């Protein structure tokens, strides 16, 4: 019986040591597994010379897949997918040097695309777009390294322009125009440093001007 027990124990011990290895220089090597406090698997992945390599999978403490990361370019770039507990995609995008980069996509629990964002070195840079539940575009914003700069447009669900404005350094500037769903102008005027300035004209839904306000007076 002792010999049989010994033969069974050896392979089990060998298997248990095949994960979470650190070499003599202190670097992580090979397959790794970590667990939540409740004993559920937290993540699995592989290291080469202490650098994450290939696909890492992270799990909710209830067991469902939460996050999948694929490392490449010696761990400096990571293609990332985030999941709801039911397995549907929640978000996806790229990290470069641990900072968001390129285009990120976000989805609601019905798997409908609700937002896209463009990043450069962790800063919003380019366009952000948000969408109605039905898929039509709602808002487009322009960014330069984390600062709103450029056109900002809102749209009705029928695709008609709702508002067109311009931002400089996170504040509305220049001419701003609002529209009725029919496409007729609702009101228009200028902003200076985010504050209405000068003459603003207000129209009824027939396009006839009915109010003028001078915000400098």
C-alpha positions in Angstrom: 0.0 0.0 0.0 2.8 2.4 0.8 4.3 1.9 -2.7 1.0 2.5 -4.4 0.4 5.7 -2.3 3.9 7.0 -3.2 3.4 6.4 -6.9 0.1 8.3 -6.9 1.5 11.2 -4.8 4.5 11.9 -7.1 2.6 12.8 -10.3 0.2 15.0 -8.2 3.0 16.9 -6.7 4.7 17.3 -10.0 1.5 18.7 -11.6 0.9 21.1 -8.7 4.3 22.6 -9.3 3.8 23.3 -13.0 2.2 26.7 -12.3 3.4 29.9 -10.7 7.1 29.3 -11.2 9.8 31.9 -10.4 13.3 31.3 -11.7 16.6 31.8 -9.8 16.7 35.5 -10.9 13.2 36.1 -9.5 11.4 36.3 -12.8 8.0 34.7 -13.4 8.1 31.9 -16.0 5.5 29.7 -17.6 1.8 29.2 -16.7 0.4 31.2 -13.8 -2.9 30.9 -11.9 -4.3 33.1 -9.1 -7.5 32.7 -7.1 -10.1 34.9 -5.4 -10.4 34.7 -1.6 -13.4 32.4 -2.1 -11.2 29.9 -4.0 -12.6 30.7 -7.4 -10.1 31.1 -10.2 -9.1 34.8 -10.6 -6.9 34.6 -13.7 -4.7 32.4 -15.8 -1.9 33.4 -18.1 1.7 32.8 -19.1 4.9 34.8 -18.4 8.2 34.7 -20.2 11.0 36.3 -18.3 8.5 38.2 -16.1 6.7 39.6 -19.1 3.0 38.6 -19.8 2.7 36.7 -23.1 -0.2 35.5 -25.1 -3.8 35.3 -23.7 -4.7 36.1 -20.0 -8.2 35.3 -18.8 -9.7 37.0 -15.7 -12.8 35.8 -14.0 -15.5 37.2 -11.7 -15.4 35.7 -8.2 -18.6 33.9 -9.2 -16.7 32.1 -12.0 -17.8 33.9 -15.2 -15.2 35.2 -17.7 -14.7 38.9 -16.9 -11.7 40.0 -19.0 -9.5 38.6 -21.8 -6.2 40.2 -22.6 -3.9 39.2 -25.4 -0.3 40.5 -25.0 2.1 41.1 -27.9 5.1 43.2 -28.7 6.9 41.9 -25.6 3.9 42.7 -23.4 3.8 46.4 -24.3 0.5 46.1 -26.3 -2.6 44.4 -25.1 -5.8 43.7 -27.0 -8.5 43.7 -24.4 -12.1 42.4 -24.3 -14.4 43.0 -21.3 -17.5 40.9 -20.7 -20.7 41.0 -18.9 -21.4 38.0 -16.6 -23.7 36.5 -19.2 -20.7 36.3 -21.6 -21.8 39.2 -23.9 -19.1 41.8 -24.9 -19.0 45.0 -22.7 -16.0 46.8 -24.1 -13.0 46.2 -26.3 -9.8 48.1 -27.2 -6.1 48.3 -27.1 -3.6 49.2 -24.3 -0.1 50.4 -25.2 2.3 50.7 -22.3 -0.7 50.2 -19.9 -2.5 53.3 -21.5 -5.6 53.2 -23.7 -4.8 53.6 -27.3 -6.5 53.7 -30.7 -10.3 53.1 -30.9 -12.3 51.6 -28.0 -15.8 50.2 -28.3 -18.5 50.0 -25.6 -21.7 48.0 -25.6 -24.8 47.8 -23.5 -26.3 44.6 -22.0 -28.3 44.1 -25.2 -25.0 44.0 -27.2 -25.8 47.3 -28.9 -22.9 49.6 -29.6 -23.4 52.7 -27.4 -20.0 54.5 -27.7 -16.7 54.6 -29.4 -13.6 56.6 -28.2 -10.3 57.3 -29.8 -7.2 57.4 -27.6 -3.5 58.3 -27.9 -1.2 57.5 -24.9 -4.2 57.4 -22.5 -5.7 60.6 -23.7 -8.9 61.0 -25.7 -7.6 62.1 -29.0 -9.8 62.2 -32.2 -13.5 61.5 -32.1 -15.9 60.2 -29.5 -19.3 59.0 -30.7 -22.3 58.0 -28.7 -25.4 56.2 -30.1 -29.1 55.8 -29.5 -30.3 52.4 -28.4 -31.6 51.9 -31.9 -28.1 52.4 -33.3 -28.3 55.9 -34.8 -25.6 58.4 -33.9 -26.5 60.8 -31.1 -23.3 62.8 -30.4 -19.9 63.4 -32.0 -17.1 65.2 -30.1 -13.6 66.2 -31.1 -10.7 65.8 -28.8 -7.0 66.7 -28.7 -5.0 64.9 -26.0 -7.7 64.9 -23.4 -9.1 68.3 -24.2 -12.3 69.0 -26.2 -11.2 70.9 -29.2 -13.1 71.2 -32.5 -16.6 70.4 -33.7 -19.3 68.9 -31.4 -22.6 67.9 -33.0 -25.8 66.4 -31.6 -28.4 64.5 -33.7 -32.0 63.6 -33.4 -32.8 59.9 -33.7 -34.0 60.5 -37.3 -30.5 61.6 -38.3 -31.3 65.3 -38.4 -28.8 67.6 -36.9 -29.8 68.9 -33.5 -26.9 71.1 -32.6 -23.6 72.1 -34.1 -21.0 73.9 -32.0 -17.3 74.3 -31.6 -15.0 73.8 -28.6 -11.6 75.3 -27.7 -9.9 74.1 -24.5 -13.0 72.4 -23.2 -15.2 75.5 -23.7 -17.8 76.4 -26.3 -16.6 79.0 -28.7 -17.7 80.8 -31.9 -21.1 80.2 -33.6 -23.6 77.6 -32.2 -26.8 76.6 -34.0 -29.7 74.5 -32.6 -32.3 72.9 -34.9 -35.8 71.5 -34.7 -36.3 67.9 -35.8 -37.6 69.2 -39.1 -34.2 70.9 -39.8 -35.4 74.4 -39.2 -33.2 76.5 -37.0 -34.4 76.8 -33.4 -31.9 79.4 -32.1 -28.3 80.5 -32.8 -25.6 82.7 -31.5 -22.0 82.9 -30.3 -20.1 81.6 -27.3 -17.0 83.1 -25.8 -15.2 80.9 -23.2 -18.3 78.9 -22.8 -20.6 81.9 -22.2 -23.3 83.1 -24.6 -22.2 86.4 -26.1 -23.7 89.0 -28.4 -26.9 88.7 -30.3 -28.8 85.4 -30.1 -31.8 84.8 -32.4 -34.7 82.5 -31.5 -37.1 81.1 -34.1 -40.5 79.4 -34.0 -41.0 76.0 -35.7 -41.9 77.7 -38.9 -38.6 79.4 -39.1 -39.9 82.9 -38.2 -37.7 84.8 -35.8 -39.7 85.7 -32.7 -37.0 86.7 -30.1 -33.6 88.4 -30.1 -31.5 88.6 -27.0 -28.3 90.5 -26.7 -26.2 88.8 -24.0 -23.7 91.7 -23.8 -26.3 94.1 -22.6 
